[in-house]
Amino acid sequence: MTVGILIVSHNQIGTELINTARQMLSCCPLPTKVISIETKDNPDRIRQQLDVELKGLDQGNGILILTDMFGSTPSNIACAVSDRDDIRIVSGLNLPMLIRVLNYPNLSLDELENKAITGGQEGIVRCHYTGYSS
């Protein structure tokens, strides 16, 4: 059994990130679902969809929810289940975070939560242009 991953994001951000990760890794080693939220969506309907997706992902080892921006609708809807012991929520989703999580499919929920946080943080770096060399 493994941890399930639920991405809750604005528009198609989560879908594009998971598609990119699958392409980079040639697979998706963890059960993953995406909930895409648009401005016209009803938050109550999205909350119902969240409950359905959580049931489908639950394999007994917990669920890691990744949201794109803290304090926004996706994050607020996800936080509605933050009182559950079998769920962890990490906001600030980026590609390095997602790749890090997917690279460690055998870790526990707590360990994956930590990988998500460190992967996201360490994936943010300042790049310096040094010119192209031939």
C-alpha positions as a printed NumPy array, in Angstrom:
array([[  0.   ,   0.   ,   0.   ],
       [  1.135,   3.535,  -0.747],
       [  0.214,   7.11 ,   0.041],
       [ -2.272,   8.714,  -2.348],
       [ -1.556,  12.129,  -3.859],
       [ -4.328,  14.646,  -4.472],
       [ -3.481,  17.871,  -6.288],
       [ -5.963,  20.722,  -5.815],
       [ -5.189,  23.739,  -7.98 ],
       [ -6.442,  26.673, -10.01 ],
       [ -7.463,  25.919, -13.586],
       [ -5.179,  23.329, -15.19 ],
       [ -2.013,  23.965, -13.149],
       [ -2.178,  20.62 , -11.348],
       [ -3.031,  18.691, -14.498],
       [ -0.104,  20.192, -16.391],
       [  2.303,  19.555, -13.507],
       [  1.308,  15.905, -13.132],
       [  1.44 ,  15.394, -16.914],
       [  4.938,  16.893, -16.981],
       [  6.05 ,  14.755, -14.036],
       [  4.708,  11.606, -15.702],
       [  6.597,  12.486, -18.866],
       [  9.833,  13.123, -16.962],
       [  9.567,   9.943, -14.876],
       [  8.035,   7.746, -17.612],
       [  5.355,   6.725, -15.093],
       [  3.51 ,   7.832, -11.993],
       [  4.607,   5.636,  -9.067],
       [  1.871,   6.82 ,  -6.682],
       [ -1.911,   6.9  ,  -7.091],
       [ -2.645,  10.493,  -8.075],
       [ -5.757,  12.557,  -8.777],
       [ -6.196,  16.218,  -9.687],
       [ -9.005,  18.602,  -8.838],
       [ -8.924,  21.678, -11.062],
       [-10.852,  24.683,  -9.765],
       [-12.067,  27.481, -12.023],
       [-13.571,  30.794, -10.914],
       [-17.067,  29.714, -11.952],
       [-16.955,  26.537,  -9.847],
       [-19.16 ,  26.136,  -6.796],
       [-17.013,  25.565,  -3.656],
       [-19.646,  23.213,  -2.184],
       [-19.53 ,  21.053,  -5.314],
       [-15.73 ,  21.037,  -5.212],
       [-15.821,  19.983,  -1.553],
       [-18.056,  17.039,  -2.517],
       [-15.627,  16.137,  -5.296],
       [-12.78 ,  16.324,  -2.764],
       [-14.532,  13.785,  -0.544],
       [-15.067,  11.432,  -3.504],
       [-11.445,  11.686,  -4.635],
       [-10.162,  11.11 ,  -1.095],
       [-12.185,   7.893,  -0.813],
       [-10.846,   6.708,  -4.16 ],
       [ -7.22 ,   7.432,  -3.244],
       [ -7.314,   5.982,   0.271],
       [ -5.299,   2.77 ,   0.359],
       [ -4.775,   2.837,   4.106],
       [ -1.499,   4.783,   4.285],
       [ -2.874,   8.305,   4.084],
       [ -3.191,  11.026,   1.493],
       [ -0.917,  13.945,   0.73 ],
       [ -2.797,  16.936,  -0.683],
       [ -0.748,  19.443,  -2.664],
       [ -2.256,  22.861,  -3.414],
       [ -0.884,  25.633,  -5.559],
       [ -1.251,  28.681,  -3.293],
       [ -1.955,  29.024,   0.413],
       [ -5.028,  31.087,   1.275],
       [ -6.664,  30.597,  -2.114],
       [ -9.827,  28.624,  -2.884],
       [ -7.992,  25.323,  -3.624],
       [ -6.06 ,  25.554,  -0.375],
       [ -9.101,  26.627,   1.637],
       [-11.176,  23.728,   0.314],
       [ -8.35 ,  21.278,   1.044],
       [ -7.966,  22.649,   4.576],
       [-11.545,  21.589,   5.282],
       [-10.161,  18.053,   5.829],
       [ -6.987,  19.079,   7.659],
       [ -8.325,  17.694,  10.938],
       [ -7.954,  14.126,   9.661],
       [ -4.931,  12.213,  10.969],
       [ -4.469,  10.415,   7.648],
       [ -4.144,  13.589,   5.558],
       [ -1.323,  16.107,   5.179],
       [ -1.659,  19.314,   3.155],
       [  1.257,  21.198,   1.629],
       [  0.743,  24.425,  -0.285],
       [  3.012,  26.116,  -2.831],
       [  3.01 ,  23.281,  -5.36 ],
       [  5.778,  23.418,  -7.93 ],
       [  7.363,  20.87 , -10.25 ],
       [ 10.42 ,  20.156,  -8.046],
       [  8.066,  19.438,  -5.125],
       [  5.982,  17.018,  -7.169],
       [  9.004,  15.237,  -8.665],
       [ 10.524,  14.844,  -5.197],
       [  7.323,  13.287,  -3.855],
       [  6.95 ,  10.914,  -6.801],
       [ 10.589,   9.818,  -6.52 ],
       [  9.956,   8.373,  -3.05 ],
       [  6.84 ,   6.186,  -3.417],
       [  7.706,   3.915,  -0.488],
       [  7.881,   6.635,   2.172],
       [  5.274,   7.15 ,   4.885],
       [  2.818,  10.019,   4.823],
       [  4.886,  12.06 ,   7.288],
       [  8.08 ,  11.444,   5.314],
       [  6.389,  12.38 ,   2.012],
       [  5.071,  15.575,   3.565],
       [  8.649,  16.482,   4.482],
       [  9.909,  15.572,   0.989],
       [  7.241,  17.834,  -0.537],
       [  8.287,  20.771,   1.624],
       [ 12.022,  20.359,   1.098],
       [ 11.593,  19.608,  -2.604],
       [  9.571,  22.765,  -3.101],
       [ 11.983,  24.921,  -1.139],
       [ 15.15 ,  23.505,  -2.669],
       [ 13.642,  23.832,  -6.15 ],
       [ 13.668,  27.612,  -5.843],
       [ 17.067,  28.964,  -6.808],
       [ 18.439,  32.163,  -8.255],
       [ 19.922,  31.593, -11.705],
       [ 22.88 ,  33.604, -12.993],
       [ 23.434,  34.176, -16.677],
       [ 27.043,  33.525, -17.53 ],
       [ 26.693,  33.467, -21.286],
       [ 26.806,  30.54 , -23.616],
       [ 30.05 ,  28.789, -24.314],
       [ 30.708,  26.945, -27.543]])
